[in-house]
Amino acid sequence: MAAIMILLIGAPALVILWLINRRTWLYPLAEVGAKVWLRACGARVSVRGLENLDPRKSYIFVSNHRSYLDTAVLFAYTGRRMSIVAKKELLKIPIFGQGMGFVNVIAIDRSNPEKAFESIEKTKELLNRGYSVGFFAEGTRAMPGELLPFKKGAFYLAIQTKTPIVPVAIKNTDWMMGKKSGTAFPGVIEMILLSPVETYDMKIEEVSVLAKKVRESIALELAEL
């Protein structure tokens, strides 16, 4: 069902984006498309913590990841222009992948160090241009109720660019459309934006400490009912 929704909503949206060829319109249209897709999947979204963010700043958002729904939520509901870092395999999904390409989604090829380095350099460029960047630091979708170890790429980037990290806890998507399910069930997705973690005075040697701090804050929030 979720795949059918991508086809019904995504295909017309891609045609419109291609026809108008106006990059300033892409993000508002993409946000609307993501929200419409979530609604079509039966999802309503509740967001807490927007008051923790400075509208003048760029952030690196680090979230848990249990469902394809997470990507649309993180992209469309932070209230800022967002680029998502994703596995390159996602760009191969028909319609969904092409749509991601329109809005500066950054594909990471972990099997190719040179390509991975190029992707990180592109991410730095987007941060310098005022974008925020979203990471699913587990590197893949976890099973329901699970929080996997965090990979360190987002944290190296945050320290190198002196960009604050916003820990993000996304709840309920695991039972609404989990890792091994292509069916979406209706429900309320909760996204909690925790207080930003500053990195301006941190050294690269502290990357593990930073990753542990962010993961623990997300785990604590996910444990709350």
N, CA, C and O of each residue as an XYZ file, in Angstrom:
900
protein
N       0.820     -1.208      0.000
C       0.000      0.000      0.000
C       0.858      1.263      0.000
O       0.573      2.211     -0.733
N       1.914      1.276      0.827
C       2.792      2.455      0.863
C       3.433      2.692     -0.496
O       3.579      3.837     -0.924
N       3.821      1.603     -1.184
C       4.420      1.732     -2.514
C       3.426      2.307     -3.510
O       3.796      3.100     -4.376
N       2.156      1.906     -3.387
C       1.122      2.446     -4.277
C       0.949      3.936     -4.033
O       0.758      4.702     -4.978
N       1.013      4.354     -2.766
C       0.884      5.777     -2.446
C       2.031      6.583     -3.051
O       1.822      7.694     -3.538
N       3.247      6.021     -3.019
C       4.384      6.698     -3.650
C       4.121      6.885     -5.132
O       4.402      7.947     -5.687
N       3.579      5.852     -5.778
C       3.299      5.920     -7.210
C       2.233      6.964     -7.515
O       2.396      7.774     -8.428
N       1.137      6.948     -6.746
C       0.019      7.842     -7.028
C       0.348      9.300     -6.742
O      -0.097     10.193     -7.463
N       1.124      9.541     -5.696
C       1.438     10.915     -5.301
C       2.749     11.382     -5.909
O       2.864     12.529     -6.343
N       3.737     10.496     -5.942
C       5.072     10.891     -6.382
C       5.178     11.140     -7.864
O       5.844     12.087     -8.282
N       4.534     10.307     -8.679
C       4.673     10.457    -10.131
C       4.170     11.807    -10.629
O       4.899     12.482    -11.356
N       2.939     12.239    -10.267
C       2.504     13.573    -10.700
C       3.395     14.689    -10.166
O       3.654     15.667    -10.867
N       3.865     14.545     -8.925
C       4.726     15.581     -8.345
C       6.025     15.720     -9.124
O       6.487     16.836     -9.361
N       6.623     14.593     -9.529
C       7.860     14.645    -10.310
C       7.645     15.326    -11.648
O       8.494     16.094    -12.102
N       6.512     15.050    -12.283
C       6.206     15.700    -13.566
C       6.099     17.208    -13.385
O       6.618     17.972    -14.199
N       5.428     17.638    -12.321
C       5.284     19.074    -12.056
C       6.645     19.714    -11.826
O       6.933     20.776    -12.379
N       7.485     19.076    -11.012
C       8.809     19.626    -10.728
C       9.643     19.738    -12.000
O      10.361     20.719    -12.195
N       9.546     18.739    -12.852
C      10.310     18.760    -14.099
C       9.797     19.862    -15.019
O      10.590     20.531    -15.682
N       8.483     20.059    -15.068
C       7.907     21.047    -15.977
C       8.211     22.475    -15.534
O       8.547     23.322    -16.361
N       8.095     22.747    -14.230
C       8.289     24.130    -13.793
C       9.765     24.497    -13.720
O      10.129     25.649    -13.952
N      10.624     23.517    -13.397
C      12.074     23.737    -13.336
C      12.430     24.976    -12.525
O      13.271     25.772    -12.941
N      11.796     25.139    -11.375
C      12.081     26.280    -10.509
C      12.575     25.755     -9.174
O      11.788     25.259     -8.367
N      13.846     25.861     -8.945
C      14.442     25.246     -7.764
C      13.930     25.878     -6.472
O      13.880     25.216     -5.436
N      13.546     27.172     -6.529
C      13.039     27.805     -5.318
C      11.698     27.214     -4.891
O      11.297     27.346     -3.734
N      11.005     26.560     -5.829
C       9.732     25.942     -5.497
C       9.892     24.502     -5.021
O       8.952     23.927     -4.473
N      11.040     23.925     -5.218
C      11.182     22.492     -5.003
C      10.935     22.081     -3.557
O      10.202     21.126     -3.299
N      11.545     22.798     -2.609
C      11.425     22.373     -1.220
C      10.006     22.503     -0.688
O       9.511     21.565     -0.064
N       9.318     23.647     -0.913
C       7.923     23.701     -0.450
C       7.058     22.605     -1.058
O       6.240     22.003     -0.361
N       7.229     22.341     -2.350
C       6.448     21.288     -2.997
C       6.823     19.910     -2.460
O       5.958     19.059     -2.250
N       8.127     19.695     -2.239
C       8.567     18.402     -1.710
C       8.041     18.188     -0.292
O       7.650     17.076      0.062
N       8.028     19.245      0.521
C       7.486     19.136      1.877
C       6.005     18.782      1.841
O       5.540     17.916      2.583
N       5.269     19.470      0.960
C       3.842     19.168      0.821
C       3.656     17.723      0.370
O       2.795     17.010      0.885
N       4.473     17.293     -0.602
C       4.375     15.922     -1.088
C       4.627     14.901      0.003
O       3.927     13.891      0.091
N       5.640     15.164      0.847
C       5.947     14.244      1.952
C       4.793     14.184      2.947
O       4.445     13.113      3.444
N       4.203     15.345      3.234
C       3.086     15.385      4.183
C       1.851     14.693      3.618
O       1.145     13.985      4.337
N       1.591     14.900      2.325
C       0.447     14.236      1.689
C       0.640     12.723      1.698
O      -0.300     11.972      1.956
N       1.871     12.277      1.414
C       2.147     10.839      1.425
C       1.923     10.249      2.809
O       1.343      9.171      2.941
N       2.382     10.955      3.846
C       2.185     10.468      5.206
C       0.698     10.370      5.539
O       0.251      9.391      6.136
N      -0.066     11.396      5.147
C      -1.502     11.360      5.401
C      -2.165     10.217      4.649
O      -3.052      9.543      5.173
N      -1.718     10.003      3.401
C      -2.275      8.911      2.598
C      -1.970      7.557      3.222
O      -2.719      6.598      3.037
N      -0.869      7.482      3.962
C      -0.509      6.244      4.667
C      -1.241      6.114      6.000
O      -1.061      5.133      6.722
N      -2.071      7.112      6.321
C      -2.823      7.075      7.570
C      -2.087      7.657      8.757
O      -2.488      7.447      9.902
N      -1.009      8.390      8.497
C      -0.182      8.924      9.582
C      -0.510     10.384      9.878
O      -0.641     11.207      8.972
N      -0.639     10.681     11.156
C      -0.651     12.061     11.625
C       0.643     12.282     12.412
O       1.162     11.353     13.032
N       1.158     13.500     12.385
C       2.469     13.768     12.980
C       2.339     14.794     14.099
O       1.762     15.866     13.914
N       2.878     14.452     15.251
C       2.953     15.357     16.391
C       4.424     15.700     16.630
O       5.260     14.808     16.765
N       4.733     16.993     16.683
C       6.124     17.441     16.840
C       6.262     18.213     18.145
O       5.471     19.110     18.433
N       7.262     17.860     18.924
C       7.610     18.611     20.126
C       9.065     19.057     20.053
O       9.917     18.336     19.534
N       9.345     20.244     20.574
C      10.721     20.703     20.691
C      11.162     21.721     19.665
O      12.331     22.106     19.653
N      10.256     22.175     18.794
C      10.656     23.197     17.817
C      11.150     24.462     18.505
O      11.967     25.200     17.954
N      10.651     24.704     19.709
C      11.075     25.895     20.446
C      12.541     25.813     20.865
O      13.122     26.825     21.256
N      13.147     24.637     20.793
C      14.564     24.479     21.143
C      15.506     24.971     20.050
O      16.708     25.101     20.280
N      14.967     25.246     18.860
C      15.805     25.558     17.705
C      15.853     27.052     17.428
O      14.859     27.759     17.588
N      17.021     27.520     17.012
C      17.217     28.906     16.586
C      16.969     28.968     15.082
O      17.690     28.320     14.324
N      15.969     29.730     14.623
C      15.662     29.765     13.185
C      16.798     30.302     12.329
O      16.780     30.135     11.109
N      17.782     30.941     12.941
C      18.900     31.505     12.175
C      20.041     30.508     11.992
O      20.987     30.782     11.254
N      19.964     29.360     12.653
C      21.075     28.406     12.630
C      20.791     27.206     11.739
O      19.641     26.829     11.515
N      21.872     26.617     11.238
C      21.799     25.294     10.620
C      22.118     24.254     11.692
O      22.882     24.512     12.623
N      21.520     23.084     11.541
C      21.736     22.008     12.499
C      22.002     20.697     11.770
O      21.647     20.524     10.604
N      22.636     19.783     12.491
C      22.697     18.390     12.068
C      21.717     17.625     12.951
O      21.903     17.530     14.164
N      20.679     17.085     12.335
C      19.672     16.314     13.056
C      20.075     14.840     13.029
O      20.315     14.276     11.961
N      20.148     14.228     14.191
C      20.503     12.808     14.294
C      19.319     12.070     14.907
O      18.927     12.339     16.042
N      18.754     11.138     14.145
C      17.522     10.466     14.549
C      17.689      8.952     14.596
O      18.551      8.379     13.931
N      16.839      8.327     15.400
C      16.683      6.873     15.311
C      15.935      6.538     14.018
O      15.360      7.420     13.380
N      15.948      5.247     13.636
C      15.391      4.886     12.322
C      14.803      3.478     12.375
O      15.527      2.491     12.507
N      13.463      3.405     12.269
C      12.784      2.109     12.315
C      11.832      1.892     11.143
O      11.231      0.824     11.025
N      11.687      2.905     10.267
C      10.679      2.805      9.216
C      11.002      3.777      8.090
O      11.669      4.789      8.305
N      10.518      3.459      6.871
C      10.622      4.416      5.774
C       9.859      5.701      6.081
O      10.177      6.753      5.526
N       8.864      5.630      6.950
C       8.102      6.822      7.311
C       8.996      7.881      7.953
O       8.735      9.076      7.819
N      10.047      7.448      8.647
C      10.929      8.377      9.362
C      11.517      9.437      8.433
O      11.631     10.604      8.809
N      11.886      9.031      7.227
C      12.543      9.952      6.300
C      11.631     11.111      5.952
O      12.064     12.263      5.951
N      10.369     10.816      5.654
C       9.416     11.869      5.308
C       9.152     12.788      6.493
O       9.018     14.000      6.326
N       9.076     12.213      7.690
C       8.824     13.019      8.886
C       9.980     13.977      9.145
O       9.763     15.169      9.363
N      11.197     13.465      9.122
C      12.366     14.307      9.388
C      12.517     15.383      8.322
O      12.891     16.515      8.631
N      12.230     15.040      7.074
C      12.366     16.004      5.984
C      11.339     17.125      6.083
O      11.667     18.285      5.836
N      10.105     16.796      6.440
C       9.003     17.750      6.272
C       8.582     18.491      7.535
O       7.844     19.471      7.441
N       9.024     18.058      8.709
C       8.435     18.610      9.926
C       9.420     19.309     10.864
O       9.081     19.547     12.024
N      10.612     19.641     10.409
C      11.539     20.377     11.279
C      11.418     21.885     11.099
O      11.992     22.651     11.874
N      10.672     22.318     10.077
C      10.482     23.741      9.852
C      11.662     24.429      9.212
O      11.802     25.647      9.323
N      12.521     23.670      8.541
C      13.671     24.270      7.872
C      14.037     23.462      6.638
O      13.610     22.320      6.470
N      14.837     24.080      5.783
C      15.270     23.416      4.554
C      16.259     22.318      4.911
O      17.314     22.571      5.492
N      15.897     21.105      4.554
C      16.598     19.936      5.064
C      17.149     19.071      3.939
O      16.475     18.821      2.939
N      18.373     18.623      4.118
C      18.942     17.596      3.255
C      19.126     16.337      4.095
O      19.617     16.398      5.222
N      18.730     15.203      3.540
C      18.832     13.941      4.262
C      19.993     13.124      3.706
O      20.147     13.007      2.490
N      20.800     12.566      4.584
C      21.862     11.645      4.178
C      21.280     10.235      4.178
O      20.749      9.775      5.189
N      21.383      9.551      3.033
C      20.737      8.246      2.887
C      21.662      7.264      2.186
O      22.621      7.660      1.524
N      21.365      5.985      2.338
C      22.091      4.959      1.595
C      21.812      5.114      0.107
O      20.697      5.450     -0.290
N      22.819      4.871     -0.707
C      22.658      5.065     -2.150
C      21.585      4.155     -2.733
O      21.009      4.463     -3.777
N      21.312      3.035     -2.066
C      20.310      2.097     -2.571
C      18.924      2.728     -2.645
O      18.108      2.346     -3.484
N      18.654      3.715     -1.749
C      17.337      4.345     -1.751
C      17.087      5.148     -3.020
O      15.942      5.296     -3.447
N      18.152      5.668     -3.623
C      17.984      6.456     -4.839
C      17.591      5.591     -6.026
O      17.206      6.110     -7.073
N      17.686      4.275     -5.869
C      17.313      3.371     -6.959
C      15.828      3.022     -6.944
O      15.325      2.408     -7.885
N      15.119      3.412     -5.876
C      13.692      3.110     -5.794
C      12.944      3.991     -6.789
O      13.080      5.213     -6.733
N      12.158      3.413     -7.697
C      11.442      4.217     -8.697
C      10.586      5.300     -8.047
O       9.908      5.056     -7.048
N      10.625      6.494     -8.623
C       9.856      7.668     -8.205
C      10.389      8.221     -6.889
O      10.768      9.391     -6.821
N      10.423      7.397     -5.839
C      10.945      7.849     -4.549
C      12.379      8.327     -4.695
O      12.736      9.389     -4.183
N      13.196      7.559     -5.382
C      14.599      7.916     -5.570
C      14.774      9.169     -6.393
O      15.594     10.024     -6.059
N      14.002      9.291     -7.479
C      14.098     10.495     -8.307
C      13.671     11.728     -7.522
O      14.272     12.794     -7.651
N      12.635     11.578     -6.713
C      12.179     12.702     -5.903
C      13.226     13.139     -4.902
O      13.394     14.336     -4.667
N      13.938     12.185     -4.305
C      15.005     12.519     -3.370
C      16.104     13.314     -4.064
O      16.697     14.219     -3.476
N      16.371     12.967     -5.323
C      17.416     13.666     -6.059
C      17.109     15.124     -6.300
O      18.028     15.928     -6.452
N      15.823     15.491     -6.340
C      15.437     16.876     -6.577
C      15.790     17.785     -5.403
O      15.970     18.988     -5.595
N      15.893     17.240     -4.200
C      16.010     18.088     -3.015
C      17.310     17.834     -2.242
O      17.328     17.851     -1.012
N      18.376     17.603     -2.973
C      19.709     17.511     -2.373
C      19.849     16.408     -1.333
O      20.604     16.548     -0.371
N      19.127     15.320     -1.524
C      19.393     14.153     -0.681
C      20.778     13.617     -1.035
O      21.112     13.463     -2.209
N      21.572     13.339     -0.017
C      22.965     12.944     -0.226
C      23.085     11.434     -0.085
O      22.803     10.871      0.973
N      23.505     10.789     -1.160
C      23.636      9.331     -1.161
C      25.038      8.938     -0.712
O      26.032      9.404     -1.269
N      25.107      8.091      0.284
C      26.388      7.606      0.801
C      26.655      6.200      0.264
O      25.849      5.288      0.451
N      27.785      6.041     -0.397
C      28.213      4.727     -0.886
C      29.329      4.233      0.028
O      30.494      4.584     -0.160
N      28.972      3.424      1.011
C      29.961      2.993      2.007
C      30.992      2.036      1.424
O      32.055      1.835      2.011
N      30.685      1.445      0.274
C      31.627      0.508     -0.337
C      32.712      1.218     -1.133
O      33.672      0.588     -1.575
N      32.564      2.531     -1.318
C      33.507      3.308     -2.118
C      33.985      4.505     -1.301
O      33.300      5.528     -1.273
N      35.132      4.413     -0.639
C      35.612      5.495      0.225
C      35.719      6.837     -0.490
O      35.426      7.878      0.099
N      36.136      6.822     -1.755
C      36.277      8.078     -2.494
C      34.921      8.745     -2.691
O      34.786      9.954     -2.503
N      33.918      7.958     -3.069
C      32.575      8.501     -3.251
C      31.987      8.962     -1.918
O      31.299      9.981     -1.855
N      32.260      8.213     -0.868
C      31.770      8.597      0.454
C      32.367      9.934      0.878
O      31.674     10.771      1.456
N      33.657     10.134      0.592
C      34.311     11.400      0.914
C      33.668     12.546      0.136
O      33.436     13.619      0.692
N      33.380     12.326     -1.145
C      32.730     13.352     -1.963
C      31.362     13.725     -1.380
O      30.975     14.893     -1.388
N      30.644     12.732     -0.881
C      29.330     12.992     -0.297
C      29.444     13.852      0.955
O      28.631     14.751      1.174
N      30.450     13.577      1.773
C      30.649     14.372      2.984
C      31.025     15.807      2.630
O      30.576     16.745      3.288
N      31.842     15.984      1.597
C      32.198     17.338      1.163
C      30.965     18.089      0.673
O      30.835     19.289      0.914
N      30.065     17.399     -0.008
C      28.818     18.025     -0.453
C      27.968     18.428      0.746
O      27.318     19.473      0.736
N      27.980     17.593      1.771
C      27.230     17.900      2.983
C      27.762     19.166      3.643
O      26.983     20.010      4.087
N      29.075     19.301      3.709
C      29.677     20.514      4.272
C      29.257     21.745      3.477
O      28.962     22.794      4.049
N      29.233     21.608      2.161
C      28.838     22.723      1.297
C      27.397     23.151      1.580
O      27.101     24.345      1.632
N      26.508     22.185      1.760
C      25.108     22.505      2.046
C      24.967     23.201      3.398
O      24.187     24.145      3.528
N      25.709     22.749      4.401
C      25.682     23.418      5.701
C      26.141     24.864      5.573
O      25.560     25.756      6.190
N      27.171     25.100      4.780
C      27.670     26.460      4.570
C      26.649     27.339      3.863
O      26.666     28.561      4.015
N      25.756     26.717      3.085
C      24.728     27.457      2.362
C      23.454     27.646      3.175
O      22.462     28.168      2.666
N      23.478     27.225      4.430
C      22.337     27.458      5.298
C      21.354     26.318      5.421
O      20.333     26.452      6.096
N      21.643     25.192      4.780
C      20.779     24.026      4.924
C      21.057     23.351      6.266
O      22.127     23.515      6.852
N      20.085     22.602      6.729
C      20.317     21.644      7.804
C      20.412     20.257      7.188
O      19.953     20.033      6.068
N      21.009     19.332      7.922
C      21.236     17.986      7.387
C      20.721     16.957      8.385
O      20.955     17.068      9.588
N      20.018     15.957      7.868
C      19.487     14.898      8.713
C      20.219     13.582      8.519
O      20.457     13.163      7.386
N      20.575     12.932      9.609
C      21.250     11.628      9.590
C      20.424     10.607     10.367
O      19.862     10.922     11.415
N      20.355      9.397      9.853
C      19.894      8.250     10.624
C      21.149      7.470     10.999
O      21.638      6.638     10.235
N      21.655      7.759     12.192
C      23.014      7.345     12.552
C      23.173      5.841     12.738
O      24.299      5.348     12.793
N      22.075      5.107     12.835
C      22.198      3.648     12.924
C      22.646      3.039     11.600
O      23.168      1.925     11.562
N      22.435      3.785     10.514
C      22.892      3.324      9.205
C      21.920      2.432      8.475
O      22.105      2.154      7.290
N      20.879      1.973      9.162
C      19.844      1.132      8.562
C      18.645      1.165      9.490
O      18.736      1.651     10.617
N      17.522      0.648      9.017
C      16.339      0.587      9.871
C      16.494     -0.519     10.917
O      16.925     -1.632     10.615
N      16.136     -0.183     12.130
C      16.183     -1.159     13.222
C      14.852     -1.901     13.303
O      13.846     -1.455     12.752
N      14.860     -3.012     13.981
C      13.630     -3.748     14.245
C      12.819     -3.010     15.310
O      13.375     -2.198     16.050
N      11.509     -3.278     15.402
C      10.671     -2.591     16.394
C      11.261     -2.653     17.801
O      11.667     -3.713     18.277
N      11.295     -1.497     18.447
C      11.793     -1.415     19.808
C      13.298     -1.429     19.953
O      13.810     -1.407     21.072
N      14.022     -1.466     18.836
C      15.477     -1.605     18.869
C      16.151     -0.269     18.555
O      15.637      0.519     17.761
N      17.289     -0.022     19.174
C      18.141      1.120     18.837
C      19.548      0.577     18.607
O      20.212      0.135     19.545
N      19.994      0.612     17.365
C      21.288      0.040     16.996
C      22.435      0.965     17.394
O      22.200      2.139     17.680
N      23.667      0.465     17.420
C      24.825      1.342     17.638
C      24.885      2.427     16.564
O      24.472      2.209     15.425
N      25.400      3.587     16.938
C      25.484      4.714     16.007
C      26.806      4.700     15.253
O      27.869      4.489     15.836
N      26.723      4.926     13.964
C      27.927      5.175     13.172
C      28.363      6.613     13.418
O      27.549      7.445     13.819
N      29.630      6.912     13.183
C      30.189      8.175     13.667
C      30.260      9.290     12.626
O      30.718     10.388     12.943
N      29.819      9.037     11.393
C      29.960     10.045     10.347
C      29.338     11.381     10.690
O      29.954     12.423     10.465
N      28.125     11.374     11.232
C      27.438     12.624     11.577
C      28.201     13.403     12.636
O      28.201     14.634     12.632
N      28.845     12.690     13.534
C      29.517     13.332     14.660
C      30.873     13.909     14.247
O      31.270     14.974     14.721
N      31.578     13.205     13.362
C      32.786     13.792     12.775
C      32.436     15.082     12.044
O      33.122     16.094     12.190
N      31.361     15.037     11.254
C      30.950     16.211     10.486
C      30.588     17.370     11.405
O      30.957     18.515     11.141
N      29.870     17.078     12.477
C      29.456     18.128     13.405
C      30.653     18.815     14.055
O      30.674     20.038     14.193
N      31.646     18.028     14.452
C      32.831     18.614     15.081
C      33.660     19.385     14.067
O      34.155     20.471     14.369
N      33.817     18.839     12.870
C      34.607     19.509     11.832
C      34.000     20.843     11.419
O      34.728     21.801     11.158
N      32.670     20.912     11.359
C      31.997     22.126     10.881
C      31.474     23.001     12.019
O      30.891     24.057     11.774
N      31.681     22.563     13.261
C      31.199     23.299     14.438
C      29.686     23.504     14.398
O      29.179     24.541     14.825
N      28.980     22.512     13.885
C      27.527     22.588     13.757
C      26.864     21.867     14.926
O      27.222     20.726     15.220
N      25.902     22.506     15.602
C      25.230     21.822     16.705
C      24.387     20.644     16.218
O      23.839     20.665     15.115
N      24.297     19.627     17.057
C      23.503     18.434     16.754
C      22.179     18.500     17.509
O      22.141     18.815     18.699
N      21.103     18.200     16.800
C      19.792     18.056     17.436
C      19.456     16.563     17.509
O      19.197     15.948     16.475
N      19.455     15.970     18.702
C      19.013     14.574     18.816
C      17.506     14.497     18.555
O      16.740     15.321     19.054
N      17.093     13.508     17.777
C      15.684     13.365     17.395
C      15.202     11.962     17.753
O      15.831     10.965     17.397
N      14.091     11.902     18.454
C      13.450     10.616     18.756
C      12.141     10.534     17.980
O      11.243     11.354     18.177
N      12.035      9.545     17.101
C      10.804      9.323     16.339
C      10.145      8.055     16.867
O      10.752      6.984     16.887
N       8.893      8.195     17.295
C       8.180      7.093     17.934
C       7.004      6.615     17.078
O       6.407      7.383     16.324
N       6.697      5.350     17.215
C       5.498      4.691     16.672
C       5.610      4.252     15.220
O       4.770      3.481     14.754
N       6.613      4.714     14.495
C       6.703      4.301     13.090
C       7.038      2.823     12.949
O       6.768      2.223     11.908
N       7.626      2.230     13.993
C       8.009      0.817     13.891
C       6.791     -0.096     13.791
O       6.835     -1.103     13.085
N       5.706      0.240     14.486
C       4.516     -0.603     14.360
C       3.588     -0.119     13.248
O       2.737     -0.877     12.783
N       3.740      1.133     12.817
C       2.906      1.636     11.718
C       3.387      1.119     10.361
O       2.576      0.800      9.491
N       4.707      1.036     10.183
C       5.271      0.429      8.974
C       6.710      0.044      9.283
O       7.636      0.808      9.013
N       6.889     -1.127      9.842
C       8.196     -1.557     10.315
C       9.124     -2.016      9.210
O       8.794     -1.941      8.027
N      10.288     -2.492      9.615
C      11.358     -2.816      8.672
C      10.955     -3.878      7.664
O      11.327     -3.782      6.495
N      10.212     -4.877      8.082
C       9.876     -5.973      7.175
C       8.450     -5.878      6.646
O       7.878     -6.869      6.192
N       7.882     -4.668      6.710
C       6.502     -4.489      6.261
C       6.420     -3.417      5.183
O       7.041     -2.361      5.301
N       5.655     -3.692      4.135
C       5.373     -2.681      3.119
C       3.995     -2.095      3.292
O       3.551     -1.282      2.481
N       3.304     -2.510      4.364
C       1.949     -2.035      4.642
C       1.992     -0.991      5.743
O       2.649     -1.185      6.766
N       1.291      0.117      5.533
C       1.236      1.180      6.527
C      -0.079      1.101      7.291
O      -1.146      0.967      6.692
N       0.005      1.184      8.615
C      -1.171      1.200      9.467
C      -1.362      2.609     10.020
O      -0.376      3.280     10.325
N      -2.600      3.075     10.157
C      -2.834      4.441     10.630
C      -2.399      4.625     12.081
O      -2.447      3.694     12.885
N      -1.976      5.841     12.393
C      -1.565      6.142     13.754
C      -0.933      7.515     13.840
O      -0.879      8.253     12.857
N      -0.457      7.849     15.029
C       0.181      9.146     15.276
C       1.682      8.941     15.440
O       2.122      8.194     16.313
N       2.455      9.602     14.602
C       3.915      9.585     14.716
C       4.332     10.729     15.626
O       3.921     11.870     15.416
N       5.125     10.441     16.612
C       5.670     11.479     17.492
C       7.124     11.738     17.123
O       7.931     10.811     17.059
N       7.453     12.997     16.880
C       8.848     13.384     16.669
C       9.228     14.393     17.745
O       8.629     15.463     17.849
N      10.221     14.041     18.536
C      10.679     14.902     19.628
C      12.063     15.431     19.286
O      13.010     14.663     19.116
N      12.168     16.755     19.187
C      13.444     17.422     18.920
C      14.037     17.829     20.260
O      13.536     18.746     20.911
N      15.089     17.160     20.666
C      15.705     17.428     21.963
C      16.625     18.642     21.881
O      16.920     19.135     20.792
N      17.066     19.107     23.016
C      17.908     20.311     23.055
C      19.194     20.101     22.264
O      19.817     19.045     22.372
N      19.604     21.099     21.466
C      20.822     20.966     20.655
C      22.063     20.738     21.515
O      22.185     21.257     22.624
N      22.966     19.953     20.970
C      24.265     19.698     21.607
C      25.311     20.499     20.847
O      25.549     20.246     19.666
N      25.934     21.458     21.511
C      26.924     22.312     20.852
C      28.235     21.554     20.638
O      28.623     20.709     21.445
N      28.900     21.877     19.536
C      30.153     21.184     19.192
C      31.307     22.147     18.926
O      32.397     21.712     18.554
N      31.082     23.448     19.111
C      32.086     24.437     18.698
C      33.404     24.319     19.451
O      34.444     24.744     18.948
N      33.372     23.744     20.656
C      34.612     23.632     21.437
C      35.091     22.181     21.544
O      35.915     21.862     22.401
N      34.576     21.302     20.678
C      34.945     19.887     20.750
C      36.052     19.551     19.766
O      36.182     20.173     18.712
N      36.846     18.557     20.132
C      37.929     18.074     19.275
C      37.529     16.730     18.662
O      36.664     16.025     19.183
N      38.181     16.391     17.542
C      37.876     15.138     16.856
C      38.028     13.939     17.792
O      37.305     12.950     17.672
N      38.974     14.040     18.721
C      39.201     12.932     19.652
C      37.975     12.653     20.531
O      37.880     11.593     21.150
N      37.049     13.600     20.582
C      35.865     13.454     21.424
C      34.656     12.922     20.659
O      33.538     12.953     21.173
N      34.869     12.433     19.436
C      33.736     12.020     18.607
C      32.943     10.881     19.251
O      31.715     10.863     19.163
N      33.616      9.947     19.888
C      32.912      8.832     20.532
C      32.087      9.310     21.722
O      30.989      8.812     21.971
N      32.625     10.274     22.447
C      31.896     10.853     23.581
C      30.631     11.544     23.085
O      29.564     11.406     23.683
N      30.758     12.288     21.990
C      29.611     12.992     21.416
C      28.546     12.000     20.943
O      27.361     12.174     21.230
N      28.967     10.967     20.222
C      28.021      9.966     19.721
C      27.290      9.280     20.874
O      26.083      9.052     20.799
N      28.016      8.955     21.931
C      27.422      8.290     23.100
C      26.399      9.197     23.775
O      25.326      8.743     24.171
N      26.732     10.478     23.904
C      25.828     11.431     24.550
C      24.528     11.570     23.765
O      23.441     11.564     24.344
N      24.644     11.696     22.449
C      23.456     11.865     21.611
C      22.610     10.593     21.622
O      21.387     10.657     21.749
N      23.259      9.450     21.488
C      22.510      8.183     21.478
C      21.782      7.971     22.793
O      20.629      7.540     22.800
N      22.438      8.267     23.898
C      21.810      8.068     25.204
C      20.601      8.974     25.391
O      19.605      8.561     25.984
N      20.678     10.214     24.888
C      19.539     11.127     25.019
C      18.350     10.640     24.197
O      17.203     10.762     24.628
N      18.622     10.086     23.010
C      17.547      9.539     22.176
C      16.957      8.288     22.826
O      15.739      8.120     22.873
N      17.829      7.414     23.326
C      17.367      6.182     23.972
C      16.479      6.489     25.175
O      15.470      5.820     25.396
N      16.857      7.498     25.946
C      16.072      7.880     27.123
C      14.687      8.361     26.713
O      13.690      8.014     27.346
N      14.628      9.161     25.653
C      13.335      9.666     25.175
C      12.481      8.535     24.611
O      11.274      8.496     24.848
N      13.090      7.620     23.873
C      12.337      6.499     23.304
C      11.770      5.593     24.395
O      10.738      4.951     24.199
N      12.441      5.543     25.536
C      11.996      4.679     26.635
C      10.785      5.249     27.356
O      10.092      4.522     28.068
N      10.518      6.550     27.180
C       9.379      7.179     27.843
C       8.099      6.848     27.095
O       8.053      6.927     25.867
N       7.065      6.479     27.827
C       5.774      6.136     27.224
C       4.874      7.363     27.205
O       3.738      7.288     26.737
